Amino acid sequence: MCGIFGYIGDGKGGSIVVSGLKKLEYRGYDSWGIAQSINSKIDVIKGVGKISDIAQSMPYRKDAGLCLGHTRWSTHGEPNKKNAHPHTDCKGDIAIVHNGIIENYSPLKDMLAREGHRIVSDTDTEIVSHLIEKFYSGNLEEAVRKALKLVEGTYGLAVIHKNENKIVAARNGSPLIIGIGNNEMMVASDAAAMLKYTNKVVYLNDKEVATVTRKGFSVKNLDNEPVQKDIEKITWNLDQIEKKGFRHFMLKEIFEQPDSVRNTLRGRLKERIKITVDIDVKKIKRIIITACGTSWHSALIGKYMIEELTAIPTEVDYASELRYRNPIMNENDLLIAISQSGETADTLAALREAKKKQTKTLGIVNVVGSAIAREADTGIYLHAGPEIGVASTKAFTSQLTALAVLALYLKQEKGMDIGEEFIKELKSIPKKIESALKKNGEIRKLAKKFVSHTNFLYLGRGLNFPVALEGALKLKEISYIHAEGYPAAEMKHGPIALIDENMPVVFIVDKNQTYEKILSNMEEVKARKGIIITITSHDDKKIRDLSSHVIRIPKTTNLLSPLISVIPVQLLAYHIADLKGLDVDHPKNLSKCVSVE
């Protein structure tokens, strides 16, 4: 996912766009560019790296009235100036910025080459600028619409022409928002870029084209039919996307988890579980949860919660796999789609596949107005606040909280006793996360011992297996250390071959029915001289004797334990990456919102 920001207004566009792009670097940071329309000429400036590192030396016009900017996360073509956005047509009259992938760019490129167009970059985006040039005859909106009718794939794009004082923007599968200011308008891929200037926004839907001037906007579909749009208000504020004294956004967001979990719970745990789910729960015979990455790990834990509390059979599917097979789903099933951004391409496609089969759909998302939020039959917002760090932390614990609330709701609607003790324990989780966060200093000291290691293994059983997966994912995402998560019992079926005196093995241990089994797994690692780091809520001599290091966390009920045990693995990954001197918030090759396949 890349970052788009466009401005049209009273002559301060250069400054505003550069400021907005800095807010969007978490979405793309290997190259950048801006295009400004000045005196019937488009000037394009591009660079490689992060715009925040070189913005002061950029020769851009701060007072431009019409400006487009982009921060790139490379898909087609390596990160260099040639491939950086904006891209122009042959004459340099048109400039375009684009997120997404044009799937049929090769045949389009061949067609344009035969017609005499000179393609200079390795990107799919440049093809669209030449298509617009092909159809342009004095009306940019019409040319964009005709060009997009030939395009297959995903796009969130914004276009300007040197002779027209407007931005034409379009969306299909990649988010795009219009911001409404005072005698100025903005277009962005994320509200974070424009929040300093306005909290009034319009969300574009797929296959909609907007024409934006400094006075207002209009929206049509690709068939040139007008579309009425509602103006919505962003409820979070600028302070929520500042670091507030923390070294990195990721660390800030780890420490925000007591509040983000409280926000997910707020108003939902009363005498009865109170969430708005517009489906007849009594008809649901099976649940399928689909997600990607960290959200998939929360889905695995959600399966345990739902099956134990409700006895409804529940499956978990990678969205990227679900969408490309012929899943058996019907009107008595419920598909739950989990996505922090609400724009994850594979998860959105899986949701659409379910809707084709008349399956009820429910979205669990953090971003209000996102595609999954709009397209699902019903849903639960996390209310976790903006998450800027690319490696997800507070969204994960908020997803687990939402899944726990949903499981209780399903149990309630089935006429079962939801259990006062469980609700009381769920309400106590924010305080227990606060206690776990007090281990931060201890975990940083521990992290210093492992900065030079090149491999890690994370092991857990039951609900702690997905926590092991999440711990391994966090470590490899931001520290670039190879790490694997496994069910502890599976260690003997392969990974045990890797264990020696140089292999740190992180065990997540709960005192449940598998406790003696996981102690046996620890014995196997110790016998092979592995370095055992144990995360547990129990002060147990057996654990102390087997472990090289023990991180004690607060006790909670088994179903809720991942909400606590994930905190140390997040902090361990963060501190190892920080001690290695890496850019924790912007890990290489990763993007916050994966809105392309």
DOLOPA-78371 format. One line per field, with one value per residue (C-alpha): residue number from 1; residue in one letter; x, y, z. Coordinates in pm, whole numbers. Example, Ala and Ser with C-alpha at 12.3 -4.5 7.8 and 13.67 -1.06 7.14 Angstrom:
// residues 2
n <- 1, 2 .
res <- a, s .
xx <- 1230, 1367 .
yy <- -450, -106 .
zz <- 780, 714 .
//
This chain:
// residues 597
n <- 1, 2, 3, 4, 5, 6, 7, 8, 9, 10, 11, 12, 13, 14, 15, 16, 17, 18, 19, 20, 21, 22, 23, 24, 25, 26, 27, 28, 29, 30, 31, 32, 33, 34, 35, 36, 37, 38, 39, 40, 41, 42, 43, 44, 45, 46, 47, 48, 49, 50, 51, 52, 53, 54, 55, 56, 57, 58, 59, 60, 61, 62, 63, 64, 65, 66, 67, 68, 69, 70, 71, 72, 73, 74, 75, 76, 77, 78, 79, 80, 81, 82, 83, 84, 85, 86, 87, 88, 89, 90, 91, 92, 93, 94, 95, 96, 97, 98, 99, 100, 101, 102, 103, 104, 105, 106, 107, 108, 109, 110, 111, 112, 113, 114, 115, 116, 117, 118, 119, 120, 121, 122, 123, 124, 125, 126, 127, 128, 129, 130, 131, 132, 133, 134, 135, 136, 137, 138, 139, 140, 141, 142, 143, 144, 145, 146, 147, 148, 149, 150, 151, 152, 153, 154, 155, 156, 157, 158, 159, 160, 161, 162, 163, 164, 165, 166, 167, 168, 169, 170, 171, 172, 173, 174, 175, 176, 177, 178, 179, 180, 181, 182, 183, 184, 185, 186, 187, 188, 189, 190, 191, 192, 193, 194, 195, 196, 197, 198, 199, 200, 201, 202, 203, 204, 205, 206, 207, 208, 209, 210, 211, 212, 213, 214, 215, 216, 217, 218, 219, 220, 221, 222, 223, 224, 225, 226, 227, 228, 229, 230, 231, 232, 233, 234, 235, 236, 237, 238, 239, 240, 241, 242, 243, 244, 245, 246, 247, 248, 249, 250, 251, 252, 253, 254, 255, 256, 257, 258, 259, 260, 261, 262, 263, 264, 265, 266, 267, 268, 269, 270, 271, 272, 273, 274, 275, 276, 277, 278, 279, 280, 281, 282, 283, 284, 285, 286, 287, 288, 289, 290, 291, 292, 293, 294, 295, 296, 297, 298, 299, 300, 301, 302, 303, 304, 305, 306, 307, 308, 309, 310, 311, 312, 313, 314, 315, 316, 317, 318, 319, 320, 321, 322, 323, 324, 325, 326, 327, 328, 329, 330, 331, 332, 333, 334, 335, 336, 337, 338, 339, 340, 341, 342, 343, 344, 345, 346, 347, 348, 349, 350, 351, 352, 353, 354, 355, 356, 357, 358, 359, 360, 361, 362, 363, 364, 365, 366, 367, 368, 369, 370, 371, 372, 373, 374, 375, 376, 377, 378, 379, 380, 381, 382, 383, 384, 385, 386, 387, 388, 389, 390, 391, 392, 393, 394, 395, 396, 397, 398, 399, 400, 401, 402, 403, 404, 405, 406, 407, 408, 409, 410, 411, 412, 413, 414, 415, 416, 417, 418, 419, 420, 421, 422, 423, 424, 425, 426, 427, 428, 429, 430, 431, 432, 433, 434, 435, 436, 437, 438, 439, 440, 441, 442, 443, 444, 445, 446, 447, 448, 449, 450, 451, 452, 453, 454, 455, 456, 457, 458, 459, 460, 461, 462, 463, 464, 465, 466, 467, 468, 469, 470, 471, 472, 473, 474, 475, 476, 477, 478, 479, 480, 481, 482, 483, 484, 485, 486, 487, 488, 489, 490, 491, 492, 493, 494, 495, 496, 497, 498, 499, 500, 501, 502, 503, 504, 505, 506, 507, 508, 509, 510, 511, 512, 513, 514, 515, 516, 517, 518, 519, 520, 521, 522, 523, 524, 525, 526, 527, 528, 529, 530, 531, 532, 533, 534, 535, 536, 537, 538, 539, 540, 541, 542, 543, 544, 545, 546, 547, 548, 549, 550, 551, 552, 553, 554, 555, 556, 557, 558, 559, 560, 561, 562, 563, 564, 565, 566, 567, 568, 569, 570, 571, 572, 573, 574, 575, 576, 577, 578, 579, 580, 581, 582, 583, 584, 585, 586, 587, 588, 589, 590, 591, 592, 593, 594, 595, 596, 597 .
res <- m, c, g, i, f, g, y, i, g, d, g, k, g, g, s, i, v, v, s, g, l, k, k, l, e, y, r, g, y, d, s, w, g, i, a, q, s, i, n, s, k, i, d, v, i, k, g, v, g, k, i, s, d, i, a, q, s, m, p, y, r, k, d, a, g, l, c, l, g, h, t, r, w, s, t, h, g, e, p, n, k, k, n, a, h, p, h, t, d, c, k, g, d, i, a, i, v, h, n, g, i, i, e, n, y, s, p, l, k, d, m, l, a, r, e, g, h, r, i, v, s, d, t, d, t, e, i, v, s, h, l, i, e, k, f, y, s, g, n, l, e, e, a, v, r, k, a, l, k, l, v, e, g, t, y, g, l, a, v, i, h, k, n, e, n, k, i, v, a, a, r, n, g, s, p, l, i, i, g, i, g, n, n, e, m, m, v, a, s, d, a, a, a, m, l, k, y, t, n, k, v, v, y, l, n, d, k, e, v, a, t, v, t, r, k, g, f, s, v, k, n, l, d, n, e, p, v, q, k, d, i, e, k, i, t, w, n, l, d, q, i, e, k, k, g, f, r, h, f, m, l, k, e, i, f, e, q, p, d, s, v, r, n, t, l, r, g, r, l, k, e, r, i, k, i, t, v, d, i, d, v, k, k, i, k, r, i, i, i, t, a, c, g, t, s, w, h, s, a, l, i, g, k, y, m, i, e, e, l, t, a, i, p, t, e, v, d, y, a, s, e, l, r, y, r, n, p, i, m, n, e, n, d, l, l, i, a, i, s, q, s, g, e, t, a, d, t, l, a, a, l, r, e, a, k, k, k, q, t, k, t, l, g, i, v, n, v, v, g, s, a, i, a, r, e, a, d, t, g, i, y, l, h, a, g, p, e, i, g, v, a, s, t, k, a, f, t, s, q, l, t, a, l, a, v, l, a, l, y, l, k, q, e, k, g, m, d, i, g, e, e, f, i, k, e, l, k, s, i, p, k, k, i, e, s, a, l, k, k, n, g, e, i, r, k, l, a, k, k, f, v, s, h, t, n, f, l, y, l, g, r, g, l, n, f, p, v, a, l, e, g, a, l, k, l, k, e, i, s, y, i, h, a, e, g, y, p, a, a, e, m, k, h, g, p, i, a, l, i, d, e, n, m, p, v, v, f, i, v, d, k, n, q, t, y, e, k, i, l, s, n, m, e, e, v, k, a, r, k, g, i, i, i, t, i, t, s, h, d, d, k, k, i, r, d, l, s, s, h, v, i, r, i, p, k, t, t, n, l, l, s, p, l, i, s, v, i, p, v, q, l, l, a, y, h, i, a, d, l, k, g, l, d, v, d, h, p, k, n, l, s, k, c, v, s, v, e .
xx <- 0, 133, 35, -160, -226, -361, -451, -642, -694, -561, -192, -21, -47, 323, 365, 40, 113, 467, 330, 59, 306, 512, 201, 159, 513, 399, 210, 503, 857, 1097, 1047, 832, 729, 511, 355, 255, 51, 196, 136, -13, 286, 328, 650, 741, 997, 1095, 1333, 1438, 1406, 1188, 1047, 1094, 1471, 1503, 1193, 1386, 1613, 1334, 1293, 915, 682, 523, 256, 121, -258, -281, -52, -35, 202, 287, 497, 567, 585, 721, 528, 608, 968, 1245, 1249, 1423, 1340, 1226, 963, 859, 520, 377, 394, 322, 211, 428, 376, 402, 50, -95, 31, -103, -46, -176, -210, -294, -202, -310, -337, -365, -87, 119, -139, -222, 148, 182, -122, 8, 355, 204, 23, 352, 348, 692, 684, 987, 928, 887, 557, 201, 88, 251, 29, -278, -134, -85, -436, -575, -366, -509, -865, -810, -991, -1041, -1229, -1009, -1296, -1422, -1071, -1012, -1344, -1275, -924, -1047, -1300, -1000, -821, -841, -715, -716, -662, -690, -566, -562, -493, -428, -393, -196, -497, -765, -783, -920, -824, -994, -982, -1106, -1121, -1149, -1024, -780, -898, -947, -1103, -1206, -1138, -1357, -1185, -1257, -1212, -977, -1018, -799, -778, -592, -553, -572, -746, -426, -283, -566, -671, -465, -681, -1027, -1227, -1503, -1457, -1629, -1539, -1533, -1668, -1537, -1572, -1653, -1485, -1474, -1406, -1266, -1229, -1143, -1517, -1653, -1681, -1902, -1901, -2009, -1972, -1782, -2102, -2117, -2416, -2421, -2369, -2490, -2235, -2268, -2018, -1887, -1685, -1360, -1392, -1025, -788, -438, -288, -363, -122, 169, 439, 383, 741, 778, 1077, 861, 492, 513, 623, 355, 91, 210, 163, -177, -322, -487, -684, -749, -891, -1106, -1232, -1325, -1514, -1678, -2057, -2061, -2045, -2362, -2634, -2663, -2388, -2465, -2344, -2541, -2531, -2803, -2824, -3037, -2781, -3013, -2990, -2609, -2486, -2120, -1873, -1582, -1328, -1101, -807, -440, -121, -168, -545, -528, -357, -639, -884, -722, -774, -1129, -1200, -1108, -1325, -1632, -1624, -1567, -1831, -2097, -2028, -2074, -1830, -1577, -1314, -1029, -908, -634, -828, -576, -656, -1029, -1090, -923, -1101, -1468, -1555, -1873, -2079, -2451, -2716, -2676, -2308, -2151, -1828, -1629, -1375, -1103, -885, -730, -753, -1078, -916, -706, -751, -767, -998, -1231, -1239, -1320, -1607, -1743, -1719, -1925, -2191, -2225, -2314, -2580, -2363, -2409, -2102, -1962, -1660, -1424, -1230, -1063, -1114, -1459, -1584, -1347, -1457, -1515, -1711, -1936, -1981, -2031, -2388, -2298, -1987, -1790, -1561, -1253, -1229, -856, -758, -516, -234, 68, 339, 347, 376, 31, 8, -293, -518, -437, -544, -851, -944, -915, -1133, -1395, -1395, -1445, -1740, -1883, -1852, -2038, -2305, -2354, -2379, -2635, -2848, -2851, -3015, -2711, -2577, -2291, -2124, -2061, -1710, -1592, -1732, -1566, -1235, -1272, -1327, -1005, -787, -680, -538, -356, -207, -82, 90, 246, 379, 575, 809, 930, 1266, 1328, 1248, 1482, 1766, 1679, 1669, 2033, 2136, 1979, 2056, 2318, 2112, 1988, 1714, 1431, 1167, 834, 629, 287, -10, -379, -454, -84, 5, -134, 57, 373, 291, 236, 560, 759, 589, 662, 1030, 1089, 882, 1087, 1421, 1473, 1568, 1438, 1172, 914, 608, 491, 253, 487, 397, 496, 853, 944, 822, 1104, 1206, 1386, 1665, 1752, 1793, 2142, 2318, 2265, 1888, 1660, 1325, 1036, 773, 433, 309, -32, -119, -397, -462, -147, 84, 271, 300, 464, 706, 812, 870, 1084, 1284, 1351, 1484, 1698, 1847, 1972, 2116, 1857, 1814, 1468, 1277, 947, 647, 410, 174, 286, 572, 667, 998, 986, 963, 1242, 1470, 1412, 1430, 1725, 1493, 1138, 900, 613, 279, -54, -292, -620, -865, -738, -954, -829, -464, -342, -439, -167, 92, 124, 257, 606, 650, 562, 809, 1084, 1054, 1045, 1353, 1564, 1485, 1550, 1881, 1985, 1932, 1656, 1365, 1101, 801, 900, 1036, 1177, 949, 636, 332, 62, -235, -198, -457, -299, -249 .
yy <- 0, 342, 688, 940, 1301, 1571, 1934, 2205, 2542, 2889, 2851, 2655, 2313, 2230, 2270, 2088, 1793, 1743, 1760, 1508, 1270, 1262, 1136, 865, 725, 427, 322, 354, 474, 351, 651, 963, 1234, 1542, 1705, 2071, 2258, 2608, 2852, 2583, 2357, 2046, 2023, 1679, 1622, 1270, 1107, 772, 697, 866, 1209, 1309, 1271, 1515, 1737, 2048, 2028, 1961, 2231, 2233, 2534, 2572, 2803, 2580, 2577, 2232, 1954, 1573, 1370, 1004, 781, 444, 83, -91, -355, -310, -196, -139, 178, 449, 793, 648, 431, 678, 847, 1078, 950, 1162, 1113, 1168, 1546, 1598, 1747, 1484, 1360, 1058, 895, 543, 268, -85, -314, -292, -660, -619, -364, -583, -592, -226, -139, -326, -145, 197, 124, 37, 371, 557, 612, 606, 420, 508, 335, -27, 47, -45, 304, 488, 294, 467, 816, 726, 580, 909, 1098, 876, 972, 1334, 1595, 1878, 1693, 1519, 1346, 1189, 1078, 914, 734, 600, 491, 306, 111, -58, -126, -454, -462, -243, 128, 431, 714, 1088, 1277, 1639, 1813, 2131, 2305, 2209, 2336, 2016, 1674, 1369, 1074, 717, 404, 32, -189, 64, 327, 691, 972, 1330, 1589, 1900, 2215, 2587, 2698, 2404, 2033, 1729, 1372, 1105, 732, 779, 1037, 1080, 1302, 1554, 1552, 1864, 2056, 1897, 1623, 1624, 1347, 1153, 787, 674, 331, 97, 212, 570, 873, 1208, 1550, 1779, 2158, 2408, 2478, 2125, 1785, 1562, 1184, 960, 593, 461, 482, 860, 833, 1074, 922, 1092, 1088, 1157, 1376, 1203, 1324, 1166, 1107, 1071, 1366, 1467, 1389, 1023, 1006, 1176, 987, 1171, 1128, 762, 667, 489, 463, 88, 132, 397, 163, -127, 98, 217, -133, -93, 200, 43, -270, -49, 133, -195, -302, 34, 13, -353, -536, -465, -685, -813, -810, -505, -507, -434, -748, -749, -1123, -1399, -1581, -1876, -1971, -1984, -2344, -2279, -1989, -1925, -1663, -1525, -1288, -1234, -1193, -1078, -1076, -1444, -1514, -1338, -1546, -1869, -1754, -1647, -2004, -2133, -1867, -1922, -2301, -2320, -2062, -2140, -2489, -2346, -2521, -2262, -2272, -2034, -1969, -1754, -1507, -1545, -1918, -1897, -1667, -1899, -2221, -2302, -2285, -2459, -2184, -2123, -1907, -2087, -1996, -1676, -1545, -1315, -1099, -947, -659, -366, -139, -281, -264, -584, -697, -1074, -1043, -812, -1054, -1345, -1144, -1074, -1444, -1526, -1271, -1433, -1756, -1582, -1634, -1381, -1163, -975, -745, -678, -366, -64, 194, 354, 386, 120, -117, -419, -203, -83, -414, -659, -729, -624, -559, -459, -157, -192, 178, 118, 451, 494, 241, 392, 132, -115, -412, -441, -450, -277, -385, -748, -722, -521, -791, -1055, -839, -797, -1172, -1242, -1000, -1154, -1505, -1392, -1229, -1547, -1745, -1499, -1505, -1886, -1859, -1978, -1833, -1598, -1625, -1330, -1444, -1444, -1095, -972, -1118, -959, -620, -668, -729, -362, -347, -675, -549, -246, -484, -680, -356, -293, -570, -338, -260, -625, -729, -467, -603, -952, -829, -714, -1078, -1175, -891, -1096, -1416, -1512, -1764, -1795, -2058, -1978, -2262, -2281, -2514, -2446, -2074, -2003, -2155, -1850, -1628, -1817, -1749, -1382, -1354, -1506, -1281, -966, -1058, -1129, -829, -567, -724, -936, -1231, -1561, -1689, -1966, -2030, -2388, -2587, -2719, -3082, -3037, -2948, -3318, -3340, -3138, -2815, -3004, -3064, -2694, -2673, -2623, -2390, -2094, -2133, -1920, -2093, -1885, -2094, -1945, -2156, -2171, -2404, -2590, -2947, -2942, -2809, -3135, -3190, -2854, -2916, -3229, -3015, -2782, -3082, -3182, -2837, -2821, -3163, -3019, -2711, -2470, -2130, -2132, -1806, -1876, -1644, -1760, -1643, -1918, -1910, -2272, -2432, -2673, -2381, -2192, -2494, -2555, -2193, -1966, -1666, -1635, -1343, -1346, -1202, -1160, -1456, -1463, -1724, -1955, -1811, -1458, -1543, -1444, -1082, -1084, -1329, -1139, -828, -971, -1107, -766, -593, -849, -801, -423, -399, -640, -438, -106, -229, -336, 25, -61, 157, -14, 175, 126, -229, -301, -441, -411, -188, -112, -187, -464, -355, -553, -928 .
zz <- 0, -97, 22, -190, -103, -334, -266, -449, -286, -229, -293, -15, -171, -178, 196, 276, 48, 181, 536, 447, 283, 601, 781, 516, 515, 718, 402, 163, 212, -55, -288, -318, -559, -605, -911, -911, -1171, -1204, -1493, -1720, -1666, -1451, -1253, -1115, -840, -730, -488, -344, 27, 287, 216, 580, 538, 249, 245, 345, 40, -211, -478, -464, -470, -127, -266, -546, -566, -726, -613, -603, -386, -338, -114, -275, -161, -470, -658, -1029, -1071, -819, -605, -806, -947, -1280, -1111, -840, -873, -1005, -1363, -1668, -2026, -2335, -2338, -1964, -1959, -1723, -1386, -1197, -860, -806, -544, -652, -940, -1304, -1389, -1767, -1795, -2037, -2321, -2258, -2277, -2608, -2749, -2643, -2781, -3119, -3112, -3054, -2679, -2517, -2185, -1971, -1634, -1525, -1351, -1431, -1322, -1611, -1851, -1706, -1767, -2135, -2157, -2022, -2277, -2552, -2458, -2356, -2566, -2319, -2043, -1785, -1605, -1928, -2027, -1688, -1706, -2057, -1957, -1651, -1854, -2018, -1691, -1500, -1142, -835, -810, -593, -812, -855, -1177, -1276, -1614, -1674, -1832, -1577, -1219, -1069, -936, -1078, -839, -871, -661, -718, -436, -291, -42, -139, 61, -22, 249, 263, 386, 385, 23, -25, -92, -49, -177, 20, 68, 446, 663, 868, 593, 601, 965, 1040, 792, 811, 982, 717, 463, 186, 127, -234, -322, -589, -951, -853, -1009, -827, -972, -704, -727, -456, -413, -393, -555, -764, -793, -1081, -1161, -1462, -1667, -1605, -1369, -1071, -725, -408, -126, 246, 430, 743, 1041, 1161, 1534, 1630, 1657, 1552, 1894, 1836, 1542, 1722, 1912, 2241, 2358, 2261, 2051, 1792, 1708, 1766, 2128, 2182, 2043, 2260, 2563, 2439, 2465, 2807, 2663, 2323, 2491, 2716, 2407, 2239, 2551, 2621, 2633, 2530, 2866, 3061, 3210, 2855, 2593, 2383, 2024, 1710, 1498, 1233, 1180, 1327, 1542, 1605, 1236, 1232, 1212, 1126, 1139, 903, 1011, 740, 768, 680, 885, 1245, 1199, 1104, 1435, 1620, 1414, 1539, 1898, 1811, 1699, 2046, 2211, 1994, 2002, 2378, 2468, 2209, 2065, 1714, 1476, 1363, 1089, 1014, 661, 512, 300, 16, 2, 64, -231, -484, -405, -417, -45, 66, 229, 254, 419, 754, 777, 906, 758, 990, 807, 1028, 909, 1093, 789, 654, 309, 299, -61, -3, 299, 110, -184, 51, 199, -148, -234, 75, -19, -361, -183, 33, 342, 622, 673, 971, 964, 1254, 1152, 1305, 1030, 1010, 653, 517, 242, 466, 710, 429, 248, 537, 645, 997, 1199, 1507, 1514, 1733, 1830, 1891, 1738, 1447, 1429, 1253, 1322, 1034, 1271, 1429, 1808, 1963, 1676, 1761, 2125, 2026, 1776, 2049, 2274, 2002, 1936, 2307, 2317, 2000, 2145, 2457, 2242, 2039, 2362, 2500, 2185, 2193, 2536, 2731, 3056, 2966, 3307, 3541, 3632, 3272, 3213, 3534, 3416, 3072, 3234, 3434, 3128, 3072, 3427, 3374, 3048, 3242, 3485, 3199, 3048, 3369, 3249, 2972, 3136, 3221, 2864, 2717, 2929, 2806, 2445, 2469, 2505, 2174, 1934, 1750, 1720, 1374, 1457, 1711, 1780, 1951, 2100, 2264, 2301, 2257, 2271, 2314, 1977, 1788, 2034, 1935, 1570, 1646, 1844, 1559, 1305, 1506, 1544, 1176, 1062, 1242, 1338, 1023, 1244, 1111, 1353, 1345, 1558, 1617, 1833, 2101, 2028, 1663, 1758, 1752, 1392, 1241, 1420, 1699, 1446, 1466, 1841, 1982, 2226, 1988, 1948, 2171, 2221, 2358, 2539, 2622, 2913, 3082, 3368, 3192, 3079, 2860, 3131, 3193, 2818, 2757, 3046, 2856, 2546, 2753, 2879, 2518, 2434, 2749, 2673, 2343, 2516, 2371, 2541, 2698, 2750, 2926, 2941, 3213, 3483, 3724, 3972, 3933, 4038, 3742, 3502, 3678, 3667, 3298, 3183, 3113, 3154, 3289, 3221, 3472, 3365, 3550, 3575, 3390, 3266, 2993, 2712, 2778, 2842, 2490, 2568, 2836, 2700, 2371, 2549, 2625, 2271, 2128, 2360, 2295, 1919, 1955, 2177, 1970, 1655, 1829, 1976, 1627, 1517, 1272, 1157, 1371, 1234, 870, 829, 486, 217, 436, 414, 669, 448, 191, -62, -347, -384 .
//
